[in-house]
Amino acid sequence: MQRKNITFNGFKNRTFLAIVLTLITSVVMIPGMATYLPLHKNDAIGLPTLFFPFIWTALFIYSYMAKSITKVWLVMSALILIHIACIYFALSGNTP
């Protein structure tokens, strides 16, 4: 009996996730991370910018290697929503 490799199923969907949604998630995470990093203000801006390639690479690899495409969509959507909320609260001056 032949075993089907499910890691690379849904190639078009995973490729969209890996290219488009990974880029959007990484770009939204950069200003979001600046709101909760407990460093000096200059470091809170520079450090997430330096982390960008590592964040993008990790999300890119995760989008191909996760067993469930649905889980990838949920994780990336949650990251986007959490960081958008961080940005909103930082810009509005309200604390959650």
Salt bridges, closest charged atoms under 4 A:
none
